C-alpha cells in the first residue's frame, strides 16, 4: 500500500488541517495510521464535528473540554497507544464528537506531546463537493499543511444540494448557475477563490489538494484536467495535487507539483 503521507510530502511533524468534502475523515485516519505504524505520536481531532471513530480507526478516545486535561491524559495513554482521538464533547443522539476551538488545538500542539495533530476543520454533510459559509472552515493558525479534499464523483453532476454542500455559495464563487453541470473549470476556481474551499488557509501553510474517489479512468482524466487548469492560472494555486482514491488499499496515486 502506498504511503499517502509520503505522496503528500508530510514530514517532520506538525499540524495538518483537512477542509473541503468527499473523504476528509477517511484521509485523516489513513494518515494517522501511517504515522502510528512508524512509531510516531498522532492525535486526530476536529474543530467542527465528526462521527465517533470505530475501533479500527482509533483505539483510544479522550473527551474533555479542557486542553490541559487532554494533554495530561494523552501523556498517560501514549505509553500504550501511538494514536489518540480527542474531542471537546460527545453528542449521543448523533453519535458525533464535537470539536475544539482553534486556540485549544494550538495549546495542545505547543505541549509537544504529539508529533502530529490532524484536524478535520470543515463539514460537508458527506457530499463530494462544497463551498464554505462565512464561518467555515475553522483552520488553526498553527497548521503547517492544509489539505483540501474534492470528491471527483461530483464532476458531471448538476450543481444541486444532492451533490454539493452549499450549492448557492459554490455558484457565487465559481459563476456556475444552479442546476448547471459541475466541470473541471469550476472546481479549479473553487480551489483558488479567496472565499473558496481553502478560505482562511494560513499564509505560511503548504496547500495540498486531494482529488479523491478517482478510481475510474474518466475520473482520473478529469483530475488531470483540473491540474492543467490550475497550472495555467495566475492567482495563488495549491502547491501540490494528488489524484487517487484514499479509501482503496491499492490505488495508484498521481502527484503533481504546481
ABEGO torsion letter per residue (X at the ends): XBBAAAAAGBBGEEBBBBBEBGGAAAAAAAAAAAAAAAGBBBBBBBABBBBBBBAAABABBBBBABAAAAAAAAAAAAAABABBBBBABBBAAAGBBBBBBAAAAAAAAAAGABABBBBBABBAGGBABBBBBAAOBBBBAABABBBBBBBAAABGBBBBAAABBGAAAAAAAAGBBBGBBBBAAAAAAAAABAABAABGBBAABBBBBBBBGBABAAAAAAAAAAAAAAAABABBBBABBBBEBAABABBBBBBBBX
